[in-house]
Amino acid sequence: MSDKDGVYADHHILAAMEAGVIRGGAPARVQPASLDLALGARAWRLRASFLPGRERKVADRLDDGLAMQAIDLSDGAVFERGCVYLVELQERLALPADVCGAANPKSSTGRIDVFVRLVADYGAAFDEAPAGYEGPLYAEISPRSFSIIAREGSSLNQLRLKKGAVRLDDAALAALHGKTPLVDGAAAIDGGLGLSVALDRDGLVGWRARRHSALIDVDKKAVLDPREYFEPMEPQKSGFLILDPDEFYILVSKERLVIPPDYAAEMTPISPGLGEFRVHYAGFFDPGFGWSESGGMGSRAVLEVRSRETPFVLEDGQLVARLVYEHMRARPEKLYGEGIGSNYQGQALKLSKHFQ
């Protein structure tokens, strides 16, 4: 395995599995720069979300009375909208001292408004496995708009492993854009690559989640009628969109993105000072996303938008998120879109894979 700093590529992840750095992972769940994590059989409905803190294990906090009910996922179970659950994952980690992990919900998870965060023993932050971490992994699951059915083996979040300094600063990002254009047009680079929202499109500009819809089975693809779960949104004559408090929207970026093969990217939220909304649950973009040689020709970013406490006006072209680009340790053997079941290559405004 190369000693080069960067994000682990698919073959690095497979080697880490063979070496026992990742235990319980399945090779079939390896993506170009991440591993899809799988739910185990044990789950708990919680009184509230929690972090164990630097002195305690997750199991210790469950014994404190935070667990309301134990759930067996062997035959599947319903995760109800508005409730918080914790599931022990099938994978365990034994990370080297110079390798850390970062997690995010999968794209299909975020697009059905299911909030999923990684929890580790002695954790003081969500979605992190610190360098040298050894122990189990858990997923905190909180459906926001739709109740879901999941089971042992279902995959709702994904893990990246990173060695050393991986992030490109703005100067390096600008140089990369000059060499290999990362968006179709001028690049707004300031703490990452800026993304803006498209509200002047022909046809639909977005979808808004309906309340009190039927269950979603997270393992079934292309079976649901979109209009039973989402309300389509036409362009507004005003040219802007008013986000209603506690509503969930699927929108799309104006920019078409490219993630070159030697890089990965992650979407990061805009500062709350720029607006009363949150963009994105699922933030990983694999090497080859939008790359022409793997069928992309530039792919738009789908934006999972949830408003906060007050109505907020969102304008066409408004800055809503940033992409942070990271070095890969090596080019993956398979890029996003190259015969690995990628669902969103070349996407525009697209709902999750569960919909027809």
Backbone hydrogen bonds, N-H to C=O, Kabsch-Sander energy under -0.5 kcal/mol:
donor,donor_aa,acceptor,acceptor_aa,energy
6,G,163,K,-2.6
7,V,327,H,-2.7
8,Y,161,L,-2.9
10,D,32,P,-1.3
13,I,9,A,-2.3
14,L,10,D,-2.3
15,A,11,H,-1.9
16,A,12,H,-2.4
17,M,13,I,-1.9
18,E,14,L,-2.1
19,A,15,A,-1.9
20,G,17,M,-0.9
21,V,16,A,-2.0
22,I,16,A,-1.4
23,R,92,R,-2.9
29,R,26,A,-2.1
30,V,27,P,-1.7
31,Q,34,S,-3.4
35,L,159,L,-2.3
36,D,29,R,-2.6
37,L,35,L,-0.5
37,L,157,N,-2.4
39,L,154,S,-2.9
40,G,88,E,-2.2
43,A,71,I,-2.0
44,W,86,L,-2.5
45,R,69,Q,-2.7
46,L,84,V,-3.0
47,R,66,L,-2.6
53,G,123,G,-2.4
56,R,53,G,-1.3
61,R,57,K,-1.4
62,L,58,V,-1.9
63,D,59,A,-1.8
64,D,60,D,-0.6
64,D,61,R,-0.6
65,G,62,L,-1.4
66,L,61,R,-1.1
67,A,62,L,-1.0
68,M,45,R,-3.4
68,M,66,L,-0.5
69,Q,45,R,-1.3
71,I,43,A,-3.3
73,L,41,A,-3.0
73,L,71,I,-0.6
76,G,73,L,-1.1
77,A,150,A,-2.3
79,F,148,I,-3.0
80,E,78,V,-0.7
82,G,143,P,-2.9
83,C,80,E,-1.8
84,V,46,L,-0.5
85,Y,141,I,-2.3
86,L,44,W,-2.5
87,V,139,A,-2.3
88,E,42,R,-2.3
89,L,137,L,-2.6
90,Q,38,A,-2.7
92,R,23,R,-2.4
93,L,135,G,-2.4
94,A,21,V,-2.5
95,L,133,Y,-3.0
99,V,96,P,-1.6
100,C,162,K,-2.4
101,G,129,A,-3.1
102,A,160,R,-2.5
103,A,127,D,-1.8
104,N,158,Q,-1.7
106,K,156,L,-2.3
109,T,106,K,-0.7
110,G,106,K,-2.3
111,R,107,S,-1.9
112,I,109,T,-1.1
113,D,110,G,-1.7
114,V,109,T,-1.7
115,F,113,D,-0.6
115,F,142,S,-2.2
116,V,114,V,-0.7
117,R,140,E,-2.1
119,V,138,Y,-2.7
121,D,136,P,-0.7
122,Y,56,R,-2.2
123,G,120,A,-1.5
127,D,118,L,-2.3
128,E,125,A,-0.6
129,A,101,G,-2.3
132,G,96,P,-1.7
132,G,99,V,-1.2
133,Y,130,P,-2.2
135,G,93,L,-2.3
137,L,91,E,-0.8
138,Y,119,V,-2.2
139,A,87,V,-2.7
140,E,117,R,-3.2
141,I,85,Y,-2.4
141,I,139,A,-0.5
142,S,115,F,-2.5
144,R,113,D,-2.5
145,S,113,D,-0.7
146,F,112,I,-0.5
148,I,79,F,-2.2
149,I,216,I,-2.5
150,A,77,A,-2.0
152,E,73,L,-2.6
153,G,39,L,-2.5
154,S,151,R,-2.7
156,L,154,S,-0.5
158,Q,104,N,-2.6
159,L,35,L,-2.5
160,R,102,A,-3.2
162,K,100,C,-2.8
163,K,6,G,-2.3
164,G,98,D,-1.0
164,G,162,K,-0.5
166,V,164,G,-0.5
168,L,325,Y,-2.6
173,L,169,D,-2.5
174,A,170,D,-2.6
175,A,171,A,-2.1
176,L,172,A,-2.2
177,H,173,L,-2.3
178,G,174,A,-2.1
179,K,175,A,-1.5
180,T,176,L,-3.6
184,D,256,R,-0.8
185,G,183,V,-1.8
188,A,186,A,-0.5
189,I,187,A,-1.1
190,D,188,A,-0.6
190,D,192,G,-2.4
193,L,323,L,-3.0
194,G,188,A,-3.8
194,G,192,G,-0.6
195,L,321,A,-3.0
197,V,318,Q,-1.7
198,A,252,V,-2.7
199,L,197,V,-0.6
205,V,233,M,-2.8
206,G,233,M,-1.1
207,W,250,I,-1.9
208,R,231,E,-2.5
209,A,248,F,-2.6
210,R,229,Y,-3.2
216,I,147,S,-1.5
218,V,149,I,-2.2
218,V,216,I,-0.7
220,K,217,D,-1.5
222,A,353,K,-2.9
223,V,354,H,-1.8
224,L,354,H,-2.1
228,E,225,D,-1.8
229,Y,226,P,-1.6
230,F,226,P,-2.8
231,E,208,R,-3.8
233,M,206,G,-2.6
234,E,232,P,-0.5
239,G,236,Q,-1.3
241,L,314,L,-2.7
243,L,241,L,-0.7
243,L,312,F,-3.4
246,D,307,S,-0.6
246,D,308,R,-0.8
247,E,244,D,-1.5
249,Y,305,V,-3.0
250,I,207,W,-2.9
251,L,249,Y,-0.6
251,L,303,L,-2.6
253,S,301,A,-2.2
254,K,196,S,-2.1
257,L,255,E,-0.5
257,L,299,S,-2.8
258,V,182,L,-1.7
259,I,289,F,-2.6
263,Y,260,P,-1.9
264,A,326,E,-2.3
265,A,285,F,-2.2
266,E,324,V,-2.1
267,M,283,G,-2.5
268,T,322,R,-3.2
270,I,320,V,-0.7
274,L,271,S,-2.5
275,G,272,P,-1.5
277,F,275,G,-1.4
278,R,306,R,-2.7
280,H,304,E,-2.9
283,G,281,Y,-0.6
285,F,265,A,-2.9
288,G,259,I,-2.6
289,F,286,D,-2.0
291,W,288,G,-1.9
294,S,291,W,-1.6
295,G,292,S,-1.7
296,G,291,W,-2.5
298,G,290,G,-2.7
299,S,257,L,-2.0
300,R,347,Q,-1.9
301,A,255,E,-0.6
302,V,300,R,-0.5
303,L,251,L,-2.5
304,E,302,V,-0.6
305,V,249,Y,-2.6
305,V,303,L,-0.8
306,R,278,R,-2.5
307,S,247,E,-1.3
308,R,276,E,-2.0
312,F,243,L,-1.6
314,L,241,L,-3.5
315,E,313,V,-0.5
316,D,239,G,-1.0
317,G,197,V,-3.2
318,Q,315,E,-1.9
320,V,195,L,-2.9
321,A,195,L,-1.4
322,R,268,T,-1.8
323,L,193,L,-2.5
324,V,266,E,-2.9
324,V,322,R,-0.5
325,Y,323,L,-0.5
326,E,264,A,-3.1
327,H,166,V,-2.8
328,M,262,D,-2.1
329,R,7,V,-2.7
336,Y,287,P,-2.9
338,E,335,L,-2.2
339,G,337,G,-1.4
347,Q,344,Y,-1.6
350,K,348,A,-0.9
355,F,352,S,-1.7
356,Q,224,L,-3.1
